[in-house]
Structure formats: C-alpha cells, structure tokens
C-alpha cells in the first residue's frame, strides 16, 4: 500500500486513503482473526475478535477502561488522542498544526485524525493485529459514516460522568515523563444532594519512582478543559443518536472510581465471570 502521506493532496484523497486502509485491514487480517472464547460458560462465544468503539467526554476514562478491556479480550487499543500526542512529542509532519488546535481545546480536523489513524491501522496490519477497540474515533457524524461504510462496528460503549467530576479528573491528570504512565492526583468526593447519590473517586497515585517525574498535559488547564467539554457536547453528542438508532449503543454511567465501576462495566458487557487477573491490575 502506498504511503498515505503522498496522497494527502486534498480532502478527497485523505478520505479515500482511510477507506482503502480500513477496507484492506477489514478484508485481510480482520476476516482471518482467531475466534475468541470467553472462559465463562454464561458468556456467549464471540465468532471473531471484537470491533468496539468508546465514546465519552474528555477525561471520562475512555483510555483507562478501553485499555483494561483490550488486555482482557486480546485486541489492540487504538486511541486517537494518543496518536495526536505521539505526533506532537515526536515533532511529526503534522505537529505544528496540531499544537495550536490542542492548546485551544478544539477538535482535531477529520483530515488529520484520519491520516493518523490510517497510518496506525497500516502498522497494525503489518504486525498481524486482529480486532480493535477505538478510543476517540469517531467524534463526528462524518467520521462515523466513513467508519460505518468500511467495517462493521459491533458495539459502542458510551461512558458518562457528571461534569464536576470530569473537570476535577482532567485537572488532576499527570503523566510520568520517564515511563509514560498515566496517574491522577485528584481525590473526588461529591456529596449526595436532593436524593441524588454521592460519588467518591480515590486518586490514582504513581509508584514512588515516578512521584518526582510527573508532568501535566498542556491541555489540562481549566479554561481549555471547559472548552473541550463544550466542543464535545456541541459536536460529538449527536453520535449517541447515530449509534442508538442502529441498536449499537451501550450507555454506562460511571458510579465512581475504578474499584466501583470496573466490575459493573464487565457485568454490563456480560464479561463479569471472565477471570483474568492481569486485566484487574490497577
């Protein structure tokens, strides 16, 4: 397959590139993927590795829960947010365009996201990857239509969390500058009012060797986080209706932190009897 960067001459070429890339990815490695058998007798056998999408506001925990599920199911976790950050860190060809967009809290354009994603799919295909859990794509109806046209998404998991907790989580995020580990120093303790339940989310603290190496993402400041949430609500919420109408949307309200939410998410996915100790590690 030709290098996609040579084809990025117009919007039409970009979208054609992703169509070709995902079509090849779907028709070769995904069709020949091995069957996944869940260890629980009560869970249905899947005829192929899953093709799932995670939706949710910035900071809701898409990466955390998608990452745990990929370990459980043996499929790659593809985060477009990570792809953007890698491009910025490596000062790739798109870094200068991305820097301004990210720092202002705006959504990255379809063209750039599709370019990054198509390259990631090509790399995965060459490694023999099968199935996937997408995190951060699609974010617009246009992206969803492109994806729908070339591959069959099995399930869309829409994570929800109250906005005050989302803001606190985003402002508390930290990354180890050495190992790249993701942590959160925020201790969220929201009292229940007027019959609504409270919520407690303990901080996800780093090991001692990372404590003095924590850095804050450039876009995790209050003004930018609020703008990202506003943009998400304006542009991405219609995706819920898009997938709800297709009978593929699973809405999941996070009841708290990982200890409270992870078992309930597994139950909602009918994976609650799946016994895999590595997936349960923090």
Protein Blocks (a to p, Z undefined) as FASTA:
>chain_A
ZZfklmmmbfklmmmmmmmmmmmmmmmmmmmpccdddfbfkbccdfbdcddddeddehil
mmmmmmmmmmmnopacddfklmmmmmmmnopaklmmmmmmmmnopacdfklmmmmmmmmm
mmmmmnopacjddehiafbfklmmmmmmmoccfbdcdddddfklmmmmmmmpccdfklop
acdfbdcddddeehiacdddddddddfklmmmcccdfklcfklmmmmmmmmmmmmmmmmm
mmmmnopaccdddfbdfklmmmmmmmmnopmmpccfklmpZZ
